[in-house]
Amino acid sequence: MSASVAATDSHDRLKDLVEDVFNEYITNEMPIGLLHITKNDQKIMLQLVDRDFVREHFKEKKVPDNIHADFAENMVVDGEEREDRIRERVKKELKYAILSHRWLPGKQEPLYHQMSKEPKEVPDDQEPGWKKLQSFCRTAKDVHDCEFAWSDTCCIDKASSSELDESIRSMFRWYRNSHVCIALLSETADLAALQLQEKGQSGEKAVDAWFERGWTLQELLAPSQIKFYGANWKPLIQGSTNDRGSKVIMKKIELLTDINMDDLESFTPGIDRVPEKMLWASRRRTTRMEDIAYCLIGIFDISLMIAYGEGNRAFFRLMEEIIKRYDKWDLFLW
């Protein structure tokens, strides 16, 4: 085989590898549905899209071609290391913001069936839930440079049992793969108000409800980048797009949640330190009884069938899965 033919063959194999990693990442690592954010005269336009739309969008922006060109030029090593580096680059390019928040009471949140499959403006006079979604998407686009965003209120088709099942099983991974998690502390005005909060207190010293909900535990620990915003959508810390490295905020969160600083800065899921992790969860509540188990799937990195209506049995099944892989005597010391 001539040198030119070998070079062409290597070039084609690299191109195929980039395409494969690109497609696999969208299919397996990104949410099923996302909001595509555009603007029309400063008005936020939202469109609910699927993975095929995301794939074509980034192909039109030449993302796979650009990744291929960079790796072909730099002659990155072969094998698994090259594939891992390509995957990291794909993740970096396919950015989306993800929302962490507490749901508003009643039926104020926008739901899946209310979202448009075509670009649609969000009116300024909408209900509080729509205003929250608008502020989230504006922040995602203007501050964090994300064209796509995800919210649990309106991006999951809960009428589809298969989609709901996949979403709950994948939730931890979706938060981890996000470019940034935008965490809204709706009962906290600013950093000074956060510093006043104490466990067991009421009034202005009461802990924001965000720290007491079951699902927000993984939403706090999973993302590599998290940015906290107060009730008025102003960042608690100015000048940074990631609060993960802010000792001021993280030290306060450590006091409010009893989660140690090492885990707050970089959390690795798995079945270890079970009593400690169960203690974190024991101080939190969920609306649905089953969710206290389902919201821990990602924390312990286990697989669990989703079956709403089973009540407390969900938690018993969770413990059964943990016991299979955890053999220390301190299992129930929490």
N, C-alpha and C positions, 0 to 999 in steps of 0.2 A: 504494500500500500504506500502510495506517495505521501510526502509530508503535507501537501495541500489537501489531499483527500482526508487524511487523518485529522487535520485541523478543522475541516468542514464538518466531519462526523462529531468531533468534540463540541463544536459550536452548536450543532443541532441537538445533541444530548443535553447540553446546558440549557438551551431554550426550552426543551421539553420539560426539564426538571423545574424550571422557574414557573412554567405554566401549570404544572401539576401541583406545586406547592401553593401557588396563588389560588387555584380553584379549590383545593382541599381546605385551605385556611378559611375561605369564605363559607364553605359548606359545613365545616365542623367546629369552627372557633368563633364565629360571629353570630349575633342574634338572628332569629328567623325573620323578624320584621324590624325595620328601622324607619325613623323619620328623616326624610331628606329635607334639609333646610336651605331655602333660597330667600332672596330679598327682592322686593319690588318697591322702589322709592322708600327705602328704609322700613317697609312693612315686612314682617316675617311671614313667609309662605311655607306651609308644611305639606308634605306628601308622604303617605305611608307606603313603603316599598318593601319588596322581598329581596332575597339573596341574588336572584338573577339580575335585578335592577342594579344592585351594588356591583356585581361582577362586570356588567357592561359599562357602568359609569367609570370604573377605574381602568377598564381597558381603553375606553375613549381617551382617558387622560394619559395613556401610554405607560401605565405603571409597570406591567410585566416587561415591556420592551426596555424601559429605563433600568430596571433591576438587572435584566439580562446583559445589557450593554456594560453596566458597571462591573459585574462579576466577570464578564469575558475579558475586560480590559485589565482588571487587577489580578486575574489568574489565581483566584482563591483555591485553596487546597481541595482535593477531591473527597468523596465519601460523605460520611454522616456529618462531619464538621461543616462542609460546604452547604449541605442541605439545611442544617440548623441556622447557619448565618443567613441564608436566603429567607427562611421562615421569619427570623427576627426582622429582616428588612421589610418583608411583606406586612408584618404586624405594624411596623412603624408607619408605613404608607397608608394603610387602611384604617384611618382614624375614625373613631366615634366617641361621643361623650355619653355618659350614662348617669341617670338621676338617682339619688338616694334621698328619700323624704318620708314623711309620715302622711298617709292618705287623709284627706279632709273628710269630715263626717257627712253622712247622707249620700246623695248622688251628685256631688259637686265636681268630681273628677271626670275629665273626658275619657271615654271608653273606646275600645277598638272599633266598634261599629259606627262610631261618630267621626272617625278619621277618613279623610278623602284619599282616594287612589290617584288623584290629580293634584297638582300644586294649588293650594287654597290659602287665602289670607286668614289669619286669626284676628277677628275684630277686637278692638280695644275695649269694648263694653261687655265682654264676656264674664261669666261667673268666675269665682276665685280659682277654681281648678284650671280653667283655660288660661287665666292670667299667669298662673304658676308655670304651666307648660310653655307659654309664650316667653316668659322670662328665662326659663331654663334653656330653651332653644336659642334665644338671642345671646345668652351668655356663652353657650357652647360654640356658636359661630363667631361672634365678635371678639371674645376674650381668648378662647382656646382653639380657634381656627379649625373647628370640626364641621364638616358638611353634613354629617349624620349624627343622630342622637337616638337614645333609647330610654323609654319610661315604662315601668311595669303597669301603669294605668291603661295605656292605649296601644301598646305594641305587641300584646299577646292576645290571640284569638281564644278566649277562654271557653268558647262554645265547642272548640275542637279538643277532645280529650288527649289526642296524640300530641298536639302542639303544646298544650298546658303541661303535659308530662315531660316533654323534652325541655321546655323552658325552665321548669323547676329543677330538673336534674342538671341543667347547664348553667344555672344562674351564677354560681360562684365563678365559673370560667369566663362568662361574659363580663362580669365586673373586673376580673383580673386582666382580661384582654383589652379593656377600654383604654383609650388615650388618657382620659381623665374621668374620675367620678366626681360629679358636682353634688355636694351634700348640703341640703337646705335645712338649717336649724330654725324652724318656723317660730319657735318660742324664745329665740335669742336675738336680741337687737344688735349686739356688737361684741367685741372681744371682752370688754369690761363686764358685760352682763354674763358672759360665759364664766369668767373668773369668779363671779359671786356664787355660782351654783354649787350646791352641796347635796350629797345623798341624804335622803330622809327629811329634807327641808321643804317648806311651802312658800308661797308668795314669790317675791323676786329672787329668792334663793333656791327655788325649786329647779330640779334638773330638767332640761329640755326633754320632751317625750321621745325625741329621736334616739336618745341613749337608753331607752327602756323598751324598745320594740325588738321583736325576735329577728326579723329579716335584716335589720340594719346592722346586726353583728357582723355578718359576712360582708355586708356592703362597706363596713369600716375596715375590715381586714384584707379583703381580696385585692382591691385596686393597687397598682404600683404608684399611681398618682391620685390624690384626693384633694379637693379644694372646698373649704367650708364657707358657706354664705349665711348671713343673718336674715332675719325676717324681711328686711327691705331689699334683699338681693345685693347687698354690699358685702364684699369679702371681709372675713374677720381679720385676715392678715393682708395688708397691702403689699404690692410689689412682687409677689411670687405667684406662680401658677400651680404650685404643688405644696401643700401643707404637711406632707408626710415627714419632711425634714425639719419642721418647725418645733423646736423644743418647747416653746411657749404653749402652743395648743396641745401637743402630744402629752406633755407632762400633766396638763389639766385633765385630759381624757383618761390618762392612766389612773388618776385619783377618782374619777367618776365611774369608771368601769372595772377597775382592778385588773385590767389587762396590762401586762408588763411592757416596758418601753421597747424591748427587742421585738416583740410580736407586733406592736403598733408600727414600728419602722419597717419590718419585713416579716410577714407571716407565711409559714409553710404549712399547708394542710396535711392532715394525717392522723392516724390513730395512735396518738401518744399524749401524755399528760391529760388523760381523760377527765379526772376529777377537776382539774383547773379549768378546762374548757367548759365542762358542764356547769361549773360555778358561774362562769360568764353568762351562760344562757339562762340560768335559774332566776336571774334578776330581771328577765325580760318577758314580755307578754306578746301574744299573737291573738288576732281576732278569731281565726279558725283554730280549733284545738289541735288539728293535725299538723299545723304549720310549725309548732314548736319542735317537731321532729324533722320536717322537711327543710326548715331553714338551717339545719345543722349538717345536711348531707355534704355540702362543700367543705365545711370546717373539718370534718373527719375524713373526707375524701372516700366516701363509700357510695354504693348504688342502692337505691331504695325505690320500690314500686310506689307510685303516687295513687292514692285511693281515698279521695275525700268522702267523708261519711263514716269512716272507720273509727273516729274519735281517738281515745287514748291508745288504742292498739297501734297506731302509727309510732308512738314513742317506744312501745314495747318492741316493735320490729326493729327500730333503730338500735336499741340496746342489744338485741340479739345479734345484729350484724357487728356491733362493736366487740361483743364478747368473743365472737369467732376469731378475732384478730388481736385481742388485747388480753394478756395472761397475767397481769399484775394484780396483787391482792387489794389495791386501793381503789378499785373500779367505782365503788359506790360512796366514796368519802367526799361528798360535795353537798 
